Amino acid sequence: MSLSAPLLTSNARRSPVTLLCGAVLGLASSCALTAPSDAELMGESRPNRVDSGASEDAAPEAGAADSGADAAKDAAPPLTCAPACSAKQVCAVQGGSPTCSEPAAAIDGATWEIPCGEIYGTQQWNCRFWPAGSTSCPAQGYTPVDRRIRFGGQANVTYDVTLRFRGIVEPKIYAGGTADGPFYIGGGPAANSENYNSYGFTVSDPLTSYYLNYAENKGDYVFAFEHEKTLPIKGQTEIRLFAFAPTCGGLLNCQDFSTAPACTPYPVPGGPPAYNGHFIQMDVVAVKRR
């Protein structure tokens, strides 16, 4: 279910700046990920941080020696774990015995947190997202979230992972992909999306970028959302969380911009009641092995 209600729309916009996003997000990497920059969407990138998700079932399954072995494996009954696995778990052989494991444990509860800093602008409804230790914005913009997490499970297995997303963000127009409420699959920032921030993540196998703050129309407003999506993710795949702020700023979490900066924030659905900034949380609901 998608709850996406714009709180306030205005014709006012932040002043554009020259974006050289590829300078930050077009760095070398061992696997090609869709870059979250406005300028270069299919470049390679290097993360600021890599999180290794612990996984007891990380070893690939042994391949069948011949077609007969393949047929025997296909005919084998599904594994059964006792006690039964939870919705977030799958039954897999570990140490010779069927055991419940959690391939998606490393991404369960992952967050995008971008707190507001200095208030600025004529209307006083923008706040700064400065790089750490800085009071100025790089010419190419800033990535306040750039993090990679290793999905667990078995390397030759694809999992259908149901994820719940909820948060408070400003809008962004994306193009070249498919919209599903505020969730956008593939593509990248549209040419007319201007200086609004991008929020999303990339799955390296199957290689796909997902954006979390899509809106058909740009504008100075924030919105709350909550929805679930089921996505294919291969075992031992790298997942990259990103946020990109072209001007190192963002809109206040504000119910009524006419009262800014002393405004009442919108609560995150099922999350923080009054987060001062932009916030997204991703929770694992269910995992199934294909």
N, C-alpha and C positions, 0 to 999 in steps of 0.2 A: 504494500500500500504506500502511496506517495502522498505526503502532506507538504505542499509547496505553496505558501501564501505570501506574496509580496506584502511587506508592511507599509512601505511608503515609496512612491515614485516621484522623481524630480527631474527637471531638464538640466539641472546643474551637473557638471562633470568635472573630474579632476583634470588638471592641465596635462596634455600628452608630453612625453619625453621621448628622445631617440632611444630605441630598444636594440641592444646588441646581445640578445639572449643567448645566441649560440656561443658567445665567449665564455659563458658560465656552464652551459649544459651540453656543449659539444665536445667533451673530453673523452679520452680513451677508456674502454672497458672490455672485459673479457666476453661479454655478451651484449649484442646490440639491443638497446631498449628504446622505445619511443620517447623522445625527449619532451619535457613539458614546457619548453620555451615557446614564446609567441613567434619567434623568428625561425627556428629550426626544429621541426617536429619529428624527424626521423634520424637524428644524429645519435652518436653514442655519448655516454656520460659516465662520470665517476662520482660515486656517492660521497657524502660527508661522513656517513656512518654505515657500518654493516652489522646487522644483528644476526647471530646464528641461532636458529631455532633448534632446540634439542629434540632429537627424534630417534627413538629406539629402533624404528623399522626403516632406517635410512638406506640399508643395503639393497641394491637391485635384486630382483628375482632372477634365479638362474634360468637361462633359456632352455627350451626343449631340445634334446639332441637330434631328434628326427621327427618326421610327420606323425609317426605312431605315438611318440611321446606327447606331441601336441594334442592329438585326438584324445589320449587318455586324460590329459590335464583338463581339456574342455568338458569331458564327461564326468569329471569328479564333482561330488556334491559341494555346495558352498561351505566355507568354514563356519563353525558354530562356536562361539565363545560362551563360557559359563563363569560368572553371571553374564547376562546379555549386555552388549555394549550400549552406551548412551547415544543420543542423536549426533553428538560431536565426534564419536569414535567409530573406527572400523575394526573388524576382526582380521588379524593378520598373524602369520606364523612367526614367532620370536622364540629363539632357543629351542626350536623343535615342537613348540606347543602353540595352539591358537590363543592369542592374547589381544585384548582391546588396546588400541593405540589411538593417538590424536594427531593426525597429520597436520591439522591447521592450528595447533596450539600456539605457535609462534606469532600468528597474526590476530589471535583472539583478543579483543580489547585494544587494538592499536589505535592511536589517536593522532590527529593533526591539531596542534595547539599553537595559535599565533596570538599572543596577548598584545593588547594595545599599549603603545607608549605615549609619546607626546601628542597632544591634541593640536591640530592645525587646520588651516583653511578659513575662508571668510565665514562660512556657515558653522564652523566648529564641529563638524560631524565626521571629520577624518582623523585617523590616528596613525602614528609612525610604527613601522615594523623595521627598525634599524638592525643591520648586522651587528653581531655581538661586538662590543667595544668600540662602536662607530657612531657618529652623529651625522653621517652623510650617506647618500645612496650611491652605490656604484652605477656607472653609466649603463651597464647591461642589466640592471635590476638586481633582485635578491631572491634567493630560495630559502625561506625560513624553515621549510621542511624538505629534506633530501635524505632518505633513509632506505636501506635495503634490508629485507628480511628473507631468510631461507625457509621456504615451505618444507614441511616434513614429508613423511610417507615414503613410498618406494619409487625409485627413479623411472621405472618403465610403466607406471600406473597413472591414469588420469582420474581425478576425483571431481565430482560435482559438489561444489562448496556453496552452501546458502549463507549469505552474509547480510547482516542488518546494519544499515547506515543511518546515522542521525547527527544533526548538527545545525549550526547557525553560520551562514556564509553570505557574501555578496554575489550577484549574478555574473555570469560570463557566457558569451555566445561562442559556440563551437560549430564547426562545419566539417563535412567530409565523412561523417559517421552516422550513427543512429541514435535518436533521442528517445528516452523512456522516462518521462517526468524530468527531474533534475539530474538523472543519471544519463551519461552520454558515452556511447561505445565507439571507439575508434576515432579517426579524424584528429582535429586539433583546434586551437583557438582561431576564430574567424577573423578576416581582415578588418571587420568593423567592430571588433570586440574591445578595442581601445585599451585603457590602462587598468581594467578590472583584473582581479587576481584569478589564477588558475589553481584548482585543487583536484587531485586525483591520484591514480596509482597505475603502474604498469606490471603486467604479468609477462614473464619472458617466454613461457611455453604453456599453451599456445600464445604467441606474441600478440598482445592486445593492450591498448591503453584505455583506461576508464576515467571519466571526469565526473565530478560529484556536484558541481554547481551550475549546471546548464540552465539557461533561460532563453526564451525566444527573443526577448527585447532587453536591451541594456538599460541601465538606469541606476540612480543613486538610491538603493534600498538594500535591505538584508532580508533573508527569509529563513524560516525553519523548515527542516525536512526530516522525514523518517520513512524508510522503505527497505524492502528485502529484495535481494537479487541472487540467483543461482548461477555460478560461473564455473567453467571448466578450468582446473589448475592441475598441471602435471606434478608428480612427486619430485621433490628436491629442486623445484623451480625457485628462481629469485623473484621476489615481489618488491617493487620500488614505490614508496610513498613519496609524493612531492607536493609542494606548494610553491607557486612563483608569483612574486609581487613586483610588477614592472617599475613601480615608483616608490617601492619600500613603504607603502602605506595601504590603508584599507578603511572601509566605512565602519563607524561605530556600530556595535550591537545595540540598536536603539529602536524602541517601539514607535516613537514619535520624534522625528528629526527637528521639529519646531522647538523642542525643549532641549536640544543638544547645547552643550555637552553633558548637562546634568539630566540625562534621560533614563528612562526605565528600560533595561535590556529585556529581550525575549529569552525565555528559558530554552535550553536544549531539550527536546522531547526525551523524557526518561533519563536525563543527564544533569549537568550542572544547572542550577536554577538561574544564575545570573553571570554568565561568563563574559568577562571584559575583553572582547576580541572575537576572533573567528575560531570555531571549534568543530571538529568532526570526530566521531568514534565509530569504529568498525568492529562488530561482534560476530563471532561464528555461531550460527544457529544449528546447522546440520552439515554432515559430510557423508557422501556415499561414494563407494568405489565403483567405477564403470566396469 
